[in-house]
Amino acid sequence: MSSQATPIQGSRPVTPPLASAGSPRSRVPPESLHLPTCRHRDRSPSPMRGYLIPSPLPTRRNRTCSATARAAEGPMFSGVCKCFSRSKGHGFITPSDGGNDVFVHISDIEGEYVPVEGDEVSYKICSIPPKHEKIQAVEVTITHLKPGTKHETWSGHVISS
């Protein structure tokens, strides 16, 4: 078999491959080429997409300005981190004055460490829509790391305290 392609009778002639833009043989400058515009997709095309219920929990990104202002004007509370799951993106705080545990979302934690059970925290509260009967902690900062535990930074570094 030869290395050159031989045309088959009745077929179209074989054309040599085109030089890619930006190659030494290309006559088209790469700046003049435009990428095709792609349709931006917000989410993956899941078959369950139409059936999913949006989360009612307001994160820092989708909280209204008025709710953020009300939370910022409110008093500062203190408590102890009861549990926090980085993979789930939320946890709970036990208030130091007693009462029900307070929900905390990962987007509302400030500082460089991921909270662990036993860390002392300070926070403000914000009501959760739609009925505004429940509350969640916002502007959460760790005031004292629990001694003798390993703490992880948001970037993944682990330190012992």
N, C-alpha and C positions, 0 to 999 in steps of 0.2 A: 504494500500500500504506500502511495506517495504522500508526502506531507502537504501537498497542495490540494485544495478542494477542486474537484472536477465537476462542472455543472451537469446535472441530469437533464436528459432531453425533455423538453416540454416544461421545464421549471424556470423560474425567474433567475436572472443572473445574480451571483453572489457578490455582495458589496463588502468592501473592507470595513472593519470597525472604525467608528469615529473617534477622534482624539478627544479626551475629556478636557473640560474648560480648565485653564490654568496649566496645562501640560505644555512642554516646549513646542509642540507641533500645532497647538491650538491657535486659531486666528481670532477667537472671541476673547476679549479681556474678561476675567472673572468678575469684575465689578459690575459689568453690564447684565449679568445673569440675575434673575429674581427667583427666589424660592416660591413654590406654589403656596398659596394661602390655604391654611388648614382650618377647618371648623374647630373652634375651641370647645372642648367637652368638659363640663363641670364635674361630672361623676362618671364612674364606669357604667357601661350599659348593662346593669344588673337586671335580671328578669323580675326581681322583687322591688325595683325602684319605685314603681307607682304605688306600692303597698306599704312602704316604710313611713313610719310616723316620725316627724322631726322631734328632736329632743326639746323638752320644755325648759331645760336648764339653761339660764343665760350665762354664757361664758364672757370673758372680758371682751372678746371681739364682737359679740352680738348684743351686748347689754346696751340699753338706751342711755343717752346722755343724762336724762333726768334721774334714772336709777343710779347711775354712777355718782352724780352730784349728791343725791340723798345719802348714799353709803359713805361718801367722803366727809360729809358734815356730821355723821353719826359718831357716837363714842367708840373708843377703842376697848376691846375686850381681851382677856387673856384666857388661855386654856392649855390643854395638853393634847398632843396628837394621839388619837386612839388607834388609828390605822391609816395607811396611805398606800395605794397601789399605783406605781408609776405606769404599769402596763395598762391598767384600766382607766387611769387618768383622773382618779378622784379618791377621796378618803373622808375621814370624820375627825372632828375635834370635840373633846369633852371639855365643856366650859368649867373654869375654876370655881365659879359661883354655883355650880350644880345645874340641873336642868337637862333637857334633851340634848343629844349629840347634834353637832352642827355639820352639815355637808360642806365639803371644800372641793372645788374643781382645780385641776392642774394649772389652768391658765391664771388663776388668782394667787398663786404662790410667788412671792418675790424673794430674791436672794439667790445665792449660788448652790445651796444644798437641797436635796430631795428630803422632805421630812420623813422621819421614821417614828415608830411607836415610842412614846415617852418624851419626845422633844417638846419643850415649852414654846408656845407660839402666842403672838398677839395678832388680832384681826378686827375687822369691822364686819357688820352684817348687812345683808341686802335681801329683800324678799324675793321669792321665786314666783313668777307668773304661772298660770293665769289667774289663780285666785288670791295670790299673795298671802297665803296662810302659812307657808313654810319659809324658812330662811336658809341662806347659805353664807359661808364666810368669804370675805373678799379682802384684798390687801393683806394677805397672810404673810407674816415674817416670823422666822424662827428666832426667838430671843435667847434660848439656851439649848445647846445640843445635849442630848442625854449622854452622860459619861459612860465609857466602856462599850460603846456601840460603834459600828462602822457606818460612816456617812458617805453618800455618793453625791458628787456634783452633777449638775445637769449635763455636763460634757462627758461624764462616765468615769471620772477619776474617783477612786475610793480612798478615804482617809480614816484613820482610827482616832477617836476622841477620848 
